[in-house]
Amino acid sequence: MGNSVRINNGQPRVEYPSPDPDDPAESDNAVAANLSPDALMAYCQSRLDSIDSQVSASFADQQTNASAISQIDQVIAELRTYDGADQKDPTVCKNLEAKFQGLILSLRASDPGCPALPELTTAYNSMVWSGDGGANHTQFPGPDFIDEGTYPPDESGPQGDNILNSTELQGYVQTLTDAAGNLNSNSELQMVQLQSLMSERQTAVSLTTNLVQSLGDQENKIADNIGH
């Protein structure tokens, strides 16, 4: 939609159409029409800074998700070396529990809001219950529960018999695989949002460039008219 010109008290006045709220460029143009040159440049800088901040946050989220998926994959690989048969070796139980515990603690430290944490913590506590039973259960304790009250383990089997059967191990692997898949889906959505932000940033840069050029042209015209 183009601009219209009305005569007000003998002076022409440009009227801008109402901006489309879904079009950042139109909204910026409407704001720009009511700002002084200095305020206009400050507004453009503020808009670019805001977009850059969102882009940086999106990149950081992508890196955090990638790190979490990598750590989950490592634990999956470790479990899959044992999931073909029942494991009755206390050392194996403690080793697998320690690997799983390390994953949980790492995710809690790097990304406390990780959506995979609740399900993973429950699965870990179930492994501890079925394995060595927790730090206070056996004479030779292994890793302890993590927030047992919030994430109660599956207590359907005996506690602390130092046996992780193949069905249990396959279940833990599936839980970890699902968690990694969900995080990967989140990363794909974040990538779409990131592409949208980059497009919005390019629009803001183009607008700023055009405004700077327009202000320069106005200054040149004023300079040319001096003395005439």
C-alpha positions in Angstrom: 0.0 0.0 0.0 1.4 3.4 -1.0 1.7 6.6 1.0 -0.9 9.4 0.5 -0.4 13.2 0.5 -2.8 15.6 2.0 -2.8 19.4 2.1 -3.0 20.7 5.7 -3.0 24.5 6.1 -1.4 24.9 2.8 1.4 22.5 3.6 1.7 19.0 2.1 1.8 16.2 4.7 2.7 12.6 4.0 0.3 10.0 5.5 1.6 6.5 6.1 -0.8 3.5 5.9 -1.4 1.5 9.0 1.4 -1.1 9.2 0.8 -4.8 8.9 1.6 -6.2 12.4 2.9 -9.4 10.8 5.4 -7.6 8.6 8.4 -6.3 10.6 9.5 -4.1 7.7 6.1 -2.2 7.6 6.1 -1.8 11.4 9.7 -0.4 11.3 8.7 2.0 8.5 5.8 3.3 10.5 8.0 3.9 13.5 10.7 5.5 11.4 8.2 8.0 10.0 7.8 9.6 13.5 11.4 9.7 14.6 14.2 12.3 14.3 17.4 11.2 12.4 19.3 10.5 15.7 16.4 8.7 17.3 15.9 6.8 14.1 19.5 5.5 14.1 19.2 4.6 17.8 16.0 2.7 17.0 17.6 0.7 14.2 20.6 -0.1 16.4 18.3 -1.3 19.2 16.4 -3.5 16.8 19.5 -5.1 15.4 20.9 -5.6 19.0 17.6 -7.3 19.9 17.7 -9.7 17.0 21.4 -10.4 17.5 20.6 -11.3 21.1 17.9 -13.8 20.0 20.2 -15.3 17.4 23.0 -15.8 20.0 20.5 -17.4 22.4 19.3 -19.7 19.7 22.9 -20.7 18.8 23.6 -21.4 22.5 20.5 -23.6 22.7 21.5 -25.6 19.6 25.0 -26.2 21.1 23.5 -27.3 24.4 21.1 -29.7 22.7 24.0 -31.1 20.6 26.1 -31.7 23.6 23.3 -33.4 25.5 22.5 -35.7 22.5 26.2 -36.6 22.3 26.3 -37.5 26.0 23.2 -39.6 25.8 24.5 -41.4 22.7 27.6 -42.4 24.7 25.6 -43.9 27.5 23.4 -45.8 24.9 26.6 -47.2 23.4 27.8 -48.3 26.8 24.5 -50.0 27.7 24.3 -51.8 24.3 27.5 -53.6 25.0 25.6 -55.4 27.8 22.0 -55.6 26.7 22.2 -59.1 25.0 22.0 -61.0 28.3 21.3 -60.6 32.0 24.1 -58.9 33.9 24.8 -60.4 37.3 28.2 -58.9 38.0 28.1 -56.2 40.7 31.0 -54.4 39.0 29.0 -54.2 35.8 26.0 -52.8 37.6 28.0 -50.1 39.4 29.8 -49.2 36.1 26.5 -48.8 34.2 24.9 -46.9 37.1 28.0 -44.6 37.3 27.8 -43.9 33.5 24.1 -43.0 33.8 24.6 -41.0 36.9 27.3 -39.0 35.2 24.9 -38.2 32.3 22.2 -37.0 34.7 24.6 -34.8 36.7 26.1 -33.3 33.6 22.8 -32.4 32.1 21.6 -30.9 35.4 24.7 -28.7 35.5 24.7 -27.6 31.8 21.0 -27.4 31.2 18.8 -27.6 34.3 15.7 -27.1 32.2 16.5 -30.0 29.8 13.1 -31.6 29.0 14.7 -35.0 29.0 15.8 -34.9 32.6 12.7 -36.1 34.4 12.3 -39.3 32.4 16.1 -40.0 32.4 16.3 -39.5 36.2 13.4 -41.9 36.7 15.1 -44.5 34.5 18.4 -44.0 36.3 16.8 -44.5 39.8 15.1 -47.6 38.5 18.5 -48.9 37.4 20.0 -48.2 40.8 17.1 -49.9 42.6 17.5 -53.0 40.5 21.3 -53.0 40.5 23.1 -52.3 43.7 20.1 -50.8 45.5 21.5 -47.5 46.4 24.4 -46.2 48.5 22.8 -47.2 51.8 21.5 -50.6 50.7 24.5 -52.8 50.3 27.8 -53.5 52.0 29.7 -52.3 48.9 27.6 -49.3 47.8 27.5 -47.9 44.3 26.0 -44.7 43.1 23.0 -43.4 45.0 19.5 -42.3 43.9 19.0 -38.8 42.5 15.9 -37.0 43.9 14.3 -40.4 44.7 11.2 -38.7 46.1 10.5 -36.7 43.0 11.5 -39.4 40.5 10.6 -42.7 42.2 12.2 -45.8 40.7 10.3 -48.8 39.4 10.1 -51.1 42.4 8.5 -54.0 40.7 11.6 -56.2 41.1 13.9 -57.0 44.1 16.1 -54.1 45.4 19.8 -54.4 45.2 20.2 -57.9 43.8 23.0 -56.7 41.5 21.2 -58.1 38.5 20.2 -56.0 35.4 18.3 -58.3 33.1 18.3 -57.9 29.3 14.7 -56.6 29.3 15.6 -53.8 31.8 18.7 -52.9 29.8 16.7 -52.7 26.6 14.2 -50.5 28.4 16.9 -48.1 29.6 18.3 -48.0 26.0 14.9 -47.1 24.6 14.3 -44.4 27.2 17.7 -42.8 26.3 17.0 -43.2 22.6 13.6 -41.5 22.9 15.2 -38.7 24.9 17.8 -38.1 22.2 15.1 -38.1 19.5 13.0 -35.5 21.3 16.0 -33.3 21.8 16.9 -33.6 18.1 13.3 -32.6 17.2 13.7 -29.6 19.4 16.9 -28.7 17.6 15.1 -28.9 14.3 12.4 -26.5 15.5 15.1 -24.1 16.8 16.8 -24.2 13.4 13.6 -23.1 11.8 13.3 -20.2 14.3 16.9 -19.3 13.7 16.4 -19.1 10.0 13.4 -16.8 10.6 15.6 -14.6 12.9 18.3 -14.4 10.3 15.8 -13.3 7.6 14.4 -10.7 10.0 17.9 -9.5 10.7 18.6 -9.1 7.0 15.4 -7.1 6.6 16.5 -4.8 9.5 20.0 -4.4 8.0 18.4 -3.5 4.6 16.1 -1.0 6.3 19.0 0.6 8.2 21.1 0.9 5.1 18.2 2.5 3.2 17.6 5.0 6.0 21.2 6.0 6.2 21.3 6.5 2.5 18.1 8.6 2.6 19.5 10.8 5.4 22.7 11.3 3.4 20.7 12.3 0.3 18.7 14.8 2.4 21.9 16.3 3.8 23.4 16.6 0.3 20.2 18.3 -1.0 20.3 20.8 1.9 24.0 21.5 1.2 23.3 22.0 -2.5 20.5 24.5 -1.7 22.6 26.7 0.5 23.4 29.9 -1.2 20.8 29.5 -3.9 
